[in-house]
Amino acid sequence: MTIPDSFHVLLVDDDATFRKALSRALDRRDHRVEAAGAGSEALTLADHEDFDAAILDLKMPGMDGIELMHELRSRHADLPVVILTGHGTIPSAIEAIQAGAYDYLQKPCEVAEVEITLKNAVRQRQLMTENRQLREAIRLGTPYEGIVGESQPIRDVVELIEKTKDSWSPVLIQGESGTGKELVARALHSRSSRASRPFVTVNCAGLKPELLENELFGHIEGAFTGALRSKSGLFEVADQGTLFIDEVADMDLTVQASLLRVVESGVFRPLGSTREKEVRVRIVAAANRDLHQAVLDGKFRQDLLYRLEVVHVLVPPLRDRQDDIPLMVQHYLETSRDAKEKGIALSPDALHLLRHYRWPGNVRELFHVLERAILLCEEKNLSARDLDAVLRPRFRPASPEEPKDPLTLEDSEKQHIRRMLEREGGNVSRVSEILGIDRRTLQRKMKRYGLR
């Protein structure tokens, strides 16, 4: 949220001397002021111009400040009102706040005090507007920074983003592969006051410790063989912005120690350098594994975990929010060039099929299935038969009459990966593409489940 440097202010006071003095003082600070000496004049101005805030004298002949405030708010419900009061009318000013005024100022008042109060009032107005828009977007299922859905698990994620977006505290996003953890990270950045600053990403998966350390912290010329020139690390690149560290569970313990130091102090040292650099970066880390278990296994530092999970966002798997699938399908059809060119719509039986699949690859897999089905579809109406060619080898509908599958999620995932490997002749790249997960993640799962 960005607060403007100058405001359009409605000033209403029957004291012409005070009114002119305050108008000139605010004007010198680059604010635009429309002044009125009576309530009727103020209402006429308010009907023809948009104001960021109104400053109203409490005691005026005819229509007093509280009456005028009610009339203004009936026409412009979100207009913040600041009441001006004399020494003997403070109780009345407090009543005005209870009636809906943002704050009151006691005459005589310094222009700096007026300006601060105006800024706070405008900030509150923007917060109220953003919250109203957010609630409406959630109600309508409108994508929130690419996050689609109106189920309670997704509402919880979006509300947590809104509550913590402007903080500098570290964030840990956890969820299965394909759930949209990077979307959450980007939303935390783009909705924040850092939105105009850099958003930098690094994926720890498959990077050797020395390479990852070089990526994060950079190096100076001559730091190692081949270091012909200095290189800025990602922490330096992301200064005043956000650094998204994906697959943080794959980070080597030695690099974790260096990361912990930056998290705690905001200070790091490029490789080969004796000079420290200070940065201010919001660190957002993501993992698709249980980091508490990784701590018990000796693969992740407990002190780093405590530092990272100051804000903990748990992104739900798609199987836990299947009611969102119709909205997600609609969003995909509206944004896919192929779907729009073909005029594709989804039949009820096709939607039923999609809603009853377990989606081990989560949102990424859903979109991949839709993409393949749309490419193969020869009609405008995408039916269950069209999806069957894509889903048949892996689809197993859950019948409400049947008891729940007694297999654990890991057993179910193991069986599914085995079937896909058999179907694709052991082609790991092809299976990872179909499941919507990267090759390294699939290889780790294969190793965990003893699949070759």
C-alpha positions, 0 to 999 in steps of 0.5 A: 500500500502506497500513501500519496505525498499530497492530498486533496482536502476539504476544509470547513471552518466559519473562522475566515482567518484560521481557514485561510491560514491553514489553507495556505500552510497546507498549500505550501506543503503541496496539498490541494485545499478546497475551503468553505465557510459553511456546511451548505457550501461544503456539500456543494464542493463535495458533490463536484469533487473527490476528496481524500479527507475532510477537516471540519470545525466542530462549532459552526452556525447553522450546520455544525461539524457533526451534522455536516459529517453525517451528511458527507458520510451519507454521500461519500461513505469512506471519506475520512473526517477530522474534527477541529475543536476548541479547548472547551469542546473536547468532550464533544470532539470525542463524541464525534469520534464515537459517531464516526470521525477519524480523529480530532485536532485541538486549535490552534494546531501545527500544520505538521500535526494536521499533515500527520493526522491527514496521512493516517486518515488516508492510510486507514481509508486505503486499508478499508478499501483494500479489505473491502475489495479483498472480501469481494474478490474472495466472495466472487472467487476472483483471482487474487494475484493469480491465486484462484478459489473461495474455499476456506483454506484459500481464504485463510491463506489470502487473509494471512498474506494481507495481514503480514504483507508489509512486515519485514519478518521472514516467511515460511511457505509450506505445501506439496509440489504444485500447490502454488507456493511461488504464487503466495510468495509473489503475492506477499511481495506485490501486495506490499509496500515493497512492490516496486522493489526487486523480487528475486528468486533462487531454487536450492534444489540440485545446487551444490553448496558452494554454488548456492553460497555464491548465488546468495552472497556473491564474490569479489574478484580473485575469490577463487579460480575463475573469479575474473570479476566481482559478482553481486549476490542475490541478497544484494540484488534484492536489497529493499525488496524480497528474496524468495528461497525455494526448496529451502529444505535442500539447502546444505547445512553450511549454507544454512549457517550463513543464511541464519546470520543474514536473517538475524543481523541483515549482514553478509560477507561476499566470498573472498571479502573481508568487508561486510555488507548490510541489506534489508530484505524480506526473506520468503522461504518455501519447502515441500517437506516437513522441516521439523522432521528434517530438524529431527533427521539432522538435515535442517538447523532448528534455529534457522527454522525458528527464524524462518517460520515467524510467518508460517503459510500452509498452502493446502493440496488441491484434494483438500479444496476440490470445491475450488476446481470449477473456479480454477477451470473457468479461470484457465479457460478464460486465460488460455489462448488455445481455449479462447481460440477454440471457444472451449467450454467444459461439460458437467461430466468432464467437471465431475471427472476433474473434481473426483481425481486426487491430483497428486501434482496439485494445481500444476497437474490440473492445468497441465491436464487441461492444456493437453485435453484442450489441444487434443479436443476437436469439439468446442465442448470438452467432455469426459470422453476427451479427458479420458485419454489424459486421465484414464491411466491415473484416474480413480474416482472416489465414490461417496458410497465406498469407504475411504481409501485405506492407503496412506497418502504416501502409499497412494502417491507411490502407486500412482508414480509406479503406474505412470512410470510403467505407462511411459516406459520409465521416461522420468522426464515425461512422467515429471511433465505429466505430473506437473512436478520438476524432474529432481522432485520426481527423482527424490520421490522415486528414491524414497519409494524405491522406484527405478 
